């Protein structure tokens, strides 16, 4: 497995770390800080460059985009090497190695070992859009967020049944595209490699820089943070198998570095040159969040609003606001109110209506159940019955108590309570109240759960540190700051024991059943259950099976051998063929799991409903000729999974013209068959 992933992971690291590292050095960050912060500016710069290149009509690929960008940043780093940002807590290379090791081991354990193959894909609904858009990016050598979709080639734009090219945050897709363009692997492997890079390196190092700044470099809680970072099932591990929502995985992993960039910007001791560099870092970071997954900006807000309020209060005395002098307390209150009004305005803005009004899940439980879920870190129980982590919840509680007793870090507990409140409201409220609280994340239980998990990470680290302190006192060992050999061994041993207790045991808490999972009735708190879900997501959903993938690739080879590499292939996307363009390069017509915008008319509606009459219906023949379609592909019978349905919006009548095509249908010639799967040539058009 790793032998296949390794080259792609190396390429992913080059894409995600090199430009950002050089920008960090150019702005005056130390080498270790530049490594930790690197993914944030990398995603921002690549996404911005993608828009610029797309607007100018310049091909975007590693040699034309990544190399010139890196060379420019290297020159700027050399020119600015004499300037260093002041008062940054030291991040040692040993600590970086610890976080990288924890991230890599956890990713291997939770994700890589559960994959049936390096090119396995999670065939959720969103994958069709992601993998097909990446194929279009690779084919057109353009990955602009302003013009993204599965139909970007000129011959596809003319037949696009969805009118899709438009704005979509493409930061994650751009990274995958660059990896594919390096020629080291195929799209599906590149997707997994980029996600492995994010969960192994981007997320842990981003958390490290946040904890280093927040804890001011104290080694013991910082070391505990390496374990806390990978311990929450809600993030990043559940994001590896749900949706798939990989852009959210990337966006949320960039939240902590972006938060740190803002904290540097408002550092009162810094003079203008340092502040301007922090501003540049924060602006590029903001672009990274906006063009990777915009709802990550609101996660950052949940963290930063209490932080800024705490900074205002801690400043003491009187502050000047709009030519008026006010005590710090009222100023902090005004800040919170102002942020609340901005939140409200954005939530009600027309351009956000499709997001905040998204109501697919119908997820609602009693307040008592929701309270128990939050208390046990089963943030989305009854939506998925497996995420309760009681021991980790106890550590978070200890950290919460610790911050309440520590004025400087009290804002962390406020952020977590706010995030937990969003989880609680999303589970118990409906209508406008739910939209206001959790609408920025589609009121989606997994995404909302991840918000709470992010805010809980520093609390868990502090809770682990408190446990280490308690154990040392019980054993009569002076822990200090972990520099003494005995103290270091005790710290390492205690954290290792906590790791075993967090990851190994299986505890079940009786609960109610949720209708989508009729077999459930317990919350599986064991990590193994999440691992098995990952394995199932990549191998057992059966919506785009190994057999179908192989058949699609064989059919594409045959089509190319007949001189029709660009031939349009009519398909029913709900049988799994929606993924054939992105995965196999087959130019299937329908590349989304929906019927398109022409459900009531147009060529696409005609071929869907009456393609089987191409031999005797001039209107159908005209529609086929208008599209330039030459083949029809049929996969195995439509599949239905009760826990993860692909057919919730499927209307058989809209697709009966394609579904009725068989070997005996006039106007079609069988080209290839394997079991229930078949490729037909349209001979009557």
Buried (B, 14 or more C-beta within 10 A) or exposed (E): BEEBBBBBBBBBBBBBBBBBBBBBBBBBBBEBBBBBBBBBBBBBBBBBBBBEBBEEEBEBBBEBBBEEBBEBBBEBBEEBEEEBBEEBBEBEEEBBEBBBEBBBEBBBBBBBEBBEBBBBBBBBBBBBBBBBBBBBBBBBBBBBBBBBBBBBBEEBEEBBBBEBBEEBBBBBBBBBBBBBBBEBBBBBBBBBBBBBBBBBBBBBBBBBBBBBBBBEBBBBBBBBBBBBBBBBBBBBBBBBBBBBBBBBBBBBBBBBBBBBBBBBBBBEEBEEEBBEBBBBBBBBBBBBBBBBBBBBBBBBBBBBBBBBBBBBBEEEEEBEEEEEEBEBEEBBBBBBEEBEEEBEEBBBEEEBEEBBEBBEBEBEBEEEBBBBBBBBBBBBBBBBBBBBBBBBBBBBBBBBBBBEEEEEBBBBBBBBBBBBBBBBBBBBBBEEEBBBBBBBBBBBBBBBBBBBBBBBBBBBBBBBBBBBBEBBEEEEBEBEEBEBEEBBEBBEEBBEEBBEEBBEEEBBBEBEEBEBBEEBEBBBBBBEBBBBBBBBBBBEBBBBBEBBBEBBBBBBBBBBEEEBEEBBBBBBBBBBBBBBBBBBBBBBBBBBBBBBBBBEEBBBBBBBBBBBBBBEBEEBBBBBEBBBBBBBBBBBEBBEEEEBBBBEEBEEEBBBBBBEBEEEBEBBEEBBEBEEBBBBBBEBB
